[in-house]
């Protein structure tokens, strides 16, 4: 087999592995992301639980970088301390290493089972949770399949006269090998993918264990750089956790590399085969960093704060300064262009509403005057943009429009009005519940809070779906959004029944927070109804609505 064919096969297998890794991550994020975020927030006060939950999230998301970014955003919002956030990231790195160990086992029988089961789940039902679980199963199957493809694609390399020369060069120049592995990991944006590639090549006898350990350390360096680069333009509070991870994991990889090259320890204690030695070296490294990070966490946190401060103050624009209007006056005489501009502006309102919808539940748990004021300012932004869009589209309607353009104009006006109403519900109703809860020092029961979080998560997912429908006008997504309205009605009934059951039992917290709980559920349901209505124009246009009900298909 020619060298070019080998490289094409290898590139295809690596591409499938990266796609499968992302597929699993996307499925978990869509199905369980909001719930997992709330779990993380609820356990960050306990250092041991922070480490364990960080590890569990990394296994679920198939990415320690995703956990680092998530924890960093929580730290930046003041939901968790940067110190606790760094402990969670330490656990995430260990969890990510354990994923590599799990995927290294012979799971060939799982591939057809997961493909069949996952595809059936995805195609046979409209329920989001089942479809996303099916996506996860298919992603895992493709990931395992890609590892097998990498192994087969790499087989001819064992006969290549160039391979021993390449291996010999990198074995004699460990620093270059270390940096190359870091670069490869950064390009992959996934330490799991990079490690699985190394393991697959080592399993074919292409990478000796000594070189493999050097490459493993390079992978850890590259992985520690990803999050700081992705957050380089973020607020200082968000950047502290990724920088702390870079200090611990990045600096740790350099220190361990120097020690490994200086003492050349025997690797037989890590396993009997090259793949086992590489995987166990990766796990051992992250366990060492975790153990070292416990006593050093305070020092690393202060150092990361100093580094962020020394990197220079970030220009913090006010909300007014950050606004850029898409409503170009010159485009009014060209309706298609004007409608496109209005669509861009309504999408920006959607983005602001999504931020408000996310932040309001955070205020239910941790509220202060600054965060409440920031939310009110976001609502002011929505009001300004809503008024500007209505005025702009009213002027567009003064020009001759086709039937399609007239319908789109009305659709954008209606969407803008509904989004402004959602903002009002959040600020006038739900923010009032937050103030009431804080002023009276009330707390929800654990079960009641879980119900609110689950309900809010469903509404937030539907909001994102509604925003997508506004742009894509996809009838399948619009239909799913309206169907979710019925599902949410059932969820509201179950939540209310459970709440009244707790009231009947005389649970003190349930009695104290009863009105807040029920009013919050009512407000979230009203928000969901407004957002679901954004799908009606798409369904009406395609004849998929019958009165106020969906037609059966």
C-alpha positions in Angstrom: 0.0 0.0 0.0 1.4 3.4 -1.0 2.3 6.0 1.7 -0.3 8.4 0.5 -3.1 5.8 0.8 -1.9 5.0 4.4 -2.0 8.7 5.3 -5.5 9.1 3.8 -6.8 6.2 5.7 -5.2 7.4 8.9 -6.5 10.9 8.4 -10.0 9.6 7.8 -9.9 7.4 10.9 -8.6 10.4 13.0 -11.3 12.6 11.6 -14.0 10.0 12.5 -12.6 9.9 16.1 -12.8 13.6 16.5 -16.3 13.7 15.1 -17.4 10.9 17.3 -15.9 12.6 20.4 -17.8 15.8 19.6 -20.9 13.8 18.9 -20.9 12.2 22.4 -20.1 15.6 24.0 -23.0 17.3 22.1 -25.4 14.6 23.0 -24.6 14.8 26.7 -24.7 18.6 26.6 -28.1 18.7 25.0 -29.7 16.0 27.1 -28.2 16.6 30.5 -26.0 19.7 30.2 -28.2 22.1 32.3 -28.8 19.4 35.0 -25.1 18.6 35.2 -24.3 22.3 35.6 -26.7 22.6 38.5 -25.2 19.5 40.1 -21.7 21.1 39.8 -22.9 24.3 41.3 -24.5 22.6 44.2 -21.4 20.6 45.2 -18.6 23.1 44.7 -18.6 24.2 48.3 -17.1 20.8 49.4 -13.5 20.3 48.1 -13.8 16.5 47.9 -17.2 16.6 46.2 -15.8 19.3 43.8 -13.1 16.9 42.7 -15.5 13.9 42.3 -18.1 15.9 40.4 -15.4 17.4 38.2 -14.2 13.9 37.4 -17.8 12.7 36.7 -18.5 15.7 34.4 -15.3 15.1 32.4 -16.4 11.4 31.9 -19.9 12.6 30.8 -18.7 15.4 28.5 -15.7 13.4 27.2 -13.7 16.6 27.7 -11.8 18.1 30.6 -11.6 21.3 28.7 -15.4 21.6 28.6 -15.4 21.3 32.4 -12.6 23.9 32.8 -14.6 26.4 30.7 -17.8 25.7 32.6 -16.2 26.0 36.0 -14.4 29.2 34.8 -17.7 30.8 33.8 -19.1 29.9 37.2 -16.1 31.5 38.9 -16.4 34.6 36.7 -20.1 34.9 37.7 -19.3 34.6 41.4 -21.3 31.4 41.7 -18.3 29.4 42.9 -14.9 30.4 44.3 -11.9 30.2 42.0 -10.2 28.0 44.6 -13.1 25.4 44.5 -13.2 25.7 40.7 -9.5 24.7 40.4 -10.1 21.6 42.6 -13.0 20.6 40.3 -10.8 21.0 37.3 -8.1 18.8 38.9 -10.8 16.1 39.3 -11.9 16.6 35.7 -8.4 15.9 34.4 -8.4 12.5 36.3 -11.9 11.8 34.9 -10.6 12.5 31.4 -7.7 10.1 31.9 -10.1 7.4 33.1 -12.1 7.7 29.9 -9.0 6.8 27.9 -8.6 3.7 30.1 -12.2 2.7 29.6 -12.1 3.1 25.8 -8.8 1.1 25.6 -10.6 -2.2 26.5 -11.7 -4.6 23.8 -15.3 -3.3 23.2 -15.7 -4.5 19.6 -19.0 -6.3 20.5 -20.4 -3.0 21.8 -20.1 -1.3 18.4 -22.9 -3.0 16.5 -25.1 -3.1 19.6 -24.7 0.7 20.3 -25.1 1.5 16.6 -28.4 -0.4 16.3 -29.7 0.8 19.7 -28.7 4.4 19.2 -30.0 4.7 15.7 -33.3 3.1 16.7 -33.7 5.5 19.6 -32.9 8.5 17.5 -35.3 7.6 14.7 -38.2 6.0 16.6 -39.1 8.8 18.9 -39.5 12.5 19.1 -38.6 12.7 22.8 -35.5 14.8 23.1 -33.9 12.9 26.0 -34.2 9.6 24.1 -32.9 11.0 20.8 -29.9 12.5 22.5 -29.2 9.3 24.4 -29.3 7.6 21.0 -26.9 10.2 19.7 -24.5 9.4 22.6 -24.6 5.6 21.9 -23.9 6.1 18.2 -21.1 8.5 19.1 -19.5 6.0 21.4 -19.8 3.3 18.8 -18.2 5.5 16.1 -15.4 6.4 18.6 -14.6 2.7 19.1 -14.9 2.0 15.4 -12.4 4.8 14.7 -9.9 3.3 17.0 -10.1 0.0 15.1 -9.7 2.0 11.8 -6.6 3.8 13.2 -5.1 0.4 14.0 -5.8 -1.1 10.6 -4.6 2.1 8.9 -1.4 2.1 10.9 -0.5 -1.6 10.1 1.4 -0.8 6.9 3.6 1.7 8.8 5.3 -1.2 10.6 6.8 -2.3 7.3 7.8 1.2 6.3 11.6 1.9 6.3 10.9 5.5 7.3 9.1 4.7 10.5 12.1 3.4 12.5 14.0 6.5 11.5 11.2 8.8 12.6 10.8 7.0 15.9 14.6 7.0 16.4 14.7 10.8 15.8 12.0 11.7 18.3 13.4 9.2 20.8 16.7 11.1 20.6 15.0 14.5 20.7 12.4 14.2 23.5 11.8 18.0 23.7 10.7 18.2 20.1 8.4 15.1 20.6 7.0 16.7 23.7 6.2 20.0 21.9 4.8 18.2 18.8 2.4 16.2 21.0 1.3 19.4 22.7 0.7 21.0 19.3 -1.2 18.0 18.1 -3.5 18.1 21.2 -4.1 21.8 20.7 -5.1 21.2 17.1 -7.4 18.3 18.2 -8.8 20.4 21.1 -9.1 17.1 22.9 -6.6 15.3 25.1 -8.8 12.2 24.9 -8.5 12.1 21.1 -4.8 12.6 21.2 -4.2 9.9 23.8 -6.4 7.4 22.0 -4.4 8.0 18.8 -1.1 7.4 20.7 -2.6 4.2 22.3 -3.7 2.9 18.9 -0.3 3.5 17.4 1.5 2.0 20.4 -0.8 -1.1 20.1 0.7 -1.7 16.6 4.2 -1.4 18.0 4.9 1.9 16.3 5.6 3.9 19.5 7.9 2.6 22.2 6.8 3.2 25.8 9.7 5.6 26.6 8.7 7.9 23.8 5.0 7.3 24.6 5.5 8.7 28.1 7.2 11.8 26.7 4.3 12.2 24.2 1.8 11.8 27.1 3.3 14.7 28.9 3.2 16.7 25.8 -0.5 15.9 25.4 -1.1 17.2 29.0 0.7 20.4 28.2 -1.3 21.0 25.0 -4.5 20.2 26.8 -3.8 22.8 29.5 -3.3 25.5 26.9 -6.6 25.1 25.2 -8.9 26.7 27.9 -6.7 29.8 28.5 -6.6 30.5 24.8 -10.3 30.1 24.4 -10.9 32.5 27.3 -8.2 35.0 26.5 -10.8 37.7 25.7 -13.1 36.9 28.7 -13.5 38.8 31.9 -10.6 38.3 34.5 -12.8 36.2 36.8 -13.4 33.7 34.1 -9.8 33.4 33.2 -8.4 32.6 36.7 -9.5 28.9 36.7 -8.0 28.1 33.2 -4.8 29.9 34.1 -4.6 28.0 37.3 -5.0 24.8 35.4 -2.2 25.8 33.1 0.1 26.5 36.0 -0.6 23.1 37.6 -1.0 20.8 34.7 1.2 22.6 32.1 4.1 23.4 34.5 3.6 19.9 36.0 4.1 18.3 32.6 7.4 20.2 32.2 8.7 19.3 35.6 7.8 15.6 35.3 9.4 15.5 31.8 12.7 16.8 33.3 12.5 14.3 36.1 11.7 11.4 33.7 14.6 12.3 31.4 17.0 12.7 34.4 16.2 9.5 36.2 14.9 7.3 33.4 12.7 5.1 35.7 11.7 1.6 34.6 8.2 1.5 33.0 7.4 -2.1 33.7 5.6 -1.0 36.9 3.1 0.8 34.7 2.0 -2.3 32.8 3.3 -5.1 30.6 2.4 -3.6 27.2 3.1 -0.3 25.6 -0.5 0.8 25.4 -1.0 0.0 29.1 2.1 1.9 30.1 1.1 4.9 28.1 -2.5 5.0 29.6 -1.3 4.3 33.1 1.4 7.0 32.8 -1.3 9.5 31.8 -3.5 8.5 34.8 -0.6 8.6 37.2 0.5 12.0 36.0 -3.0 13.5 36.6 -3.3 11.8 40.0 0.1 13.3 41.0 -1.1 16.7 39.8 -4.3 16.3 41.8 -2.5 15.3 45.0 0.0 18.1 44.6 -2.8 20.5 43.8 -4.6 20.0 47.1 -2.0 21.6 49.4 -0.8 24.0 46.6 -4.3 25.1 45.6 -4.3 28.3 47.5 -0.8 29.3 46.2 -1.8 28.4 42.6 -5.0 30.4 42.9 -3.2 33.5 44.1 -0.6 33.1 41.4 -3.2 32.8 38.7 -5.0 35.9 40.0 -1.7 37.8 39.8 -1.0 36.6 36.3 -4.5 37.6 35.1 -4.0 41.0 36.8 -0.6 41.5 35.2 -1.9 40.6 31.8 -3.5 44.0 31.7 -6.9 45.3 32.4 -9.5 44.4 29.9 -11.5 47.3 28.5 -15.0 46.8 30.0 -17.5 48.5 27.9 -20.9 49.4 29.3 -23.9 47.8 27.8 -24.7 51.0 25.8 -21.2 51.2 24.3 -21.3 47.5 23.3 -24.5 47.9 21.3 -24.2 47.9 17.5 -27.4 48.2 15.6 -28.0 46.2 12.4 -30.9 48.4 11.4 -29.3 50.2 8.4 -31.4 53.1 7.3 -29.9 52.9 3.8 -31.4 49.4 3.3 -35.0 50.5 3.8 -35.6 50.9 0.1 -34.5 47.3 -0.5 -37.0 45.2 1.5 -35.0 41.9 1.3 -31.9 43.6 2.7 -33.9 45.5 5.3 -35.6 42.3 6.5 -32.3 40.6 6.8 -31.0 43.5 8.9 -34.1 43.2 11.1 -33.6 39.5 11.5 -30.0 40.1 12.7 -31.3 42.6 15.3 -34.1 40.2 16.5 -31.5 37.5 16.9 -29.5 39.8 19.1 -32.6 40.3 21.2 -32.8 36.5 21.4 -29.2 36.3 22.7 -30.0 38.8 25.4 -33.1 37.0 26.4 -31.1 33.7 26.6 -28.6 35.4 29.0 -31.5 36.7 31.1 -33.1 33.3 31.2 -29.9 31.7 32.3 -29.1 34.3 35.0 -32.4 34.5 36.6 -32.2 31.0 38.1 -28.7 31.8 39.4 -30.2 34.7 41.2 -32.7 32.4 42.9 -29.6 30.7 44.5 -27.1 33.5 44.9 -28.5 37.1 44.6 -26.9 40.4 45.2 -27.7 44.0 44.2 -25.0 44.1 41.4 -26.4 41.0 39.6 -30.0 42.2 40.0 -29.0 45.6 38.5 -27.2 43.9 35.6 -30.3 41.8 34.8 -32.5 44.9 34.8 -30.0 46.6 32.5 -30.3 43.7 30.1 -34.1 44.1 30.1 -33.6 47.8 29.3 -31.5 46.7 26.3 -34.3 44.4 25.2 -36.8 47.2 25.4 -34.7 49.6 23.3 -34.0 47.0 20.6 -37.7 45.9 20.6 -38.8 49.5 20.0 -36.2 50.0 17.3 -37.1 46.8 15.5 -40.8 47.7 15.5 -40.2 51.2 14.2 -37.8 50.0 11.5 -40.2 47.3 10.3 -43.0 49.8 10.2 -41.0 51.9 7.8 -40.2 48.8 5.7 -43.9 48.1 5.3 -44.3 51.5 3.7 -42.5 50.1 0.6 -44.0 47.6 -1.8 -43.5 44.0 -0.4 -44.2 40.6 -1.9 -46.5 38.3 0.0 -43.5 36.4 1.4 -41.8 39.6 2.5 -44.9 40.9 4.2 -45.3 37.6 6.1 -41.7 37.7 7.2 -42.1 41.3 8.3 -45.1 40.4 10.5 -43.3 37.3 11.8 -40.3 39.5 13.0 -42.6 42.0 14.6 -44.5 39.3 16.4 -41.3 37.6 17.6 -39.9 40.9 18.8 -43.1 41.6 20.8 -43.0 38.1 22.4 -39.3 38.5 23.3 -40.0 41.8 25.0 -42.8 40.1 27.0 -40.4 37.4 28.0 -38.0 40.0 29.3 -40.8 41.7 31.3 -41.8 38.4 32.9 -38.2 37.7 34.0 -37.6 41.2 35.4 -41.1 42.1 36.8 -42.2 38.7 38.0 -39.3 36.4 38.6 -37.0 39.0 39.9 -39.7 40.0 42.4 -39.7 36.4 43.6 -36.0 36.5 44.0 -36.2 39.7 46.1 -39.0 38.1 48.2 -36.9 35.0 48.8 -33.9 37.0 49.8 -35.7 39.4 52.0 -37.4 36.6 54.0 -34.3 34.4 54.1 -36.2 31.5 52.5 -34.7 28.3 51.0 -36.4 25.6 48.8 -36.5 22.0 49.8 -34.0 19.9 47.8 -36.8 18.2 45.9 -38.5 21.5 45.2 -35.3 23.1 43.9 -34.6 20.0 41.7 -38.1 20.4 40.2 -37.6 24.1 39.5 -34.2 23.4 37.9 -35.6 20.7 35.7 -38.5 22.9 34.6 -36.2 25.8 33.9 -33.7 23.6 32.0 -36.6 22.4 29.7 -37.7 26.0 29.1 -34.1 27.1 28.3 -33.7 24.3 25.8 -37.0 25.2 24.2 -35.9 28.8 24.1 -32.8 27.9 22.1 -34.9 25.8 19.8 -37.3 28.8 19.2 -34.4 31.1 18.4 -33.2 28.5 15.9 -36.6 28.3 14.3 -36.7 32.1 13.9 -33.6 31.9 11.7 -33.8 28.5 10.0 -37.6 28.3 9.7 -37.2 24.5 9.9 -40.7 22.8 10.1 -39.4 19.8 11.9 -37.9 21.9 14.7 -41.0 24.1 14.8 -43.2 21.0 15.2 -40.9 19.7 18.0 -41.1 23.0 19.8 -44.9 23.0 19.8 -44.9 19.4 21.0 -42.6 20.4 23.8 -45.3 22.8 25.0 -47.6 19.9 25.7 -44.9 18.0 27.5 -44.1 21.0 29.6 -47.8 21.2 30.6 -47.6 17.7 31.9 -44.3 18.5 33.7 -46.0 21.5 35.4 -48.8 19.2 36.6 -46.4 16.7 38.1 -44.4 19.4 39.8 -47.5 21.0 41.3 -48.8 17.7 42.5 -45.5 16.9 44.1 -45.4 20.4 45.7 -48.9 20.0 47.1 -48.0 16.6 48.4 -45.1 18.1 50.4 -47.5 20.8 51.7 -49.8 18.1 52.9 -47.0 16.5 54.8 -46.4 19.8 56.5 -42.8 20.3 55.2 -41.8 23.6 56.7 -39.7 24.8 53.8 -42.4 23.9 51.3 -44.9 26.0 53.2 -42.6 29.0 53.4 -41.7 28.9 49.7 -45.0 27.7 48.3 -46.1 30.9 46.5 -42.6 31.5 45.1 -42.4 27.9 43.8 -45.8 27.9 42.2 -45.4 31.4 40.7 -42.0 30.6 39.3 -43.4 27.5 37.6 -46.3 29.6 36.2 -43.9 32.3 34.9 -41.6 29.8 33.2 -44.6 28.1 31.6 -45.8 31.5 30.3 -42.3 32.2 28.9 -42.3 28.8 27.2 -45.8 29.5 25.6 -44.6 32.8 24.2 -41.5 31.2 22.7 -43.4 28.2 21.3 -45.7 30.6 19.6 -42.7 31.8 17.5 -43.0 28.4 15.7 -46.6 29.0 14.6 -45.9 31.1 11.4 -43.6 28.3 10.1 -46.2 25.6 10.8 -49.1 27.7 9.3 -47.2 28.3 6.2 -46.8 24.6 5.6 -50.3 23.7 6.7 -49.2 21.8 9.8 -51.6 23.6 12.1 -55.3 22.9 12.5 -56.8 25.6 14.5 -54.7 25.6 17.7 -53.7 22.0 17.4 -51.0 20.2 15.4 -52.2 18.0 12.6 -51.3 14.3 12.8 -48.8 13.2 10.2 
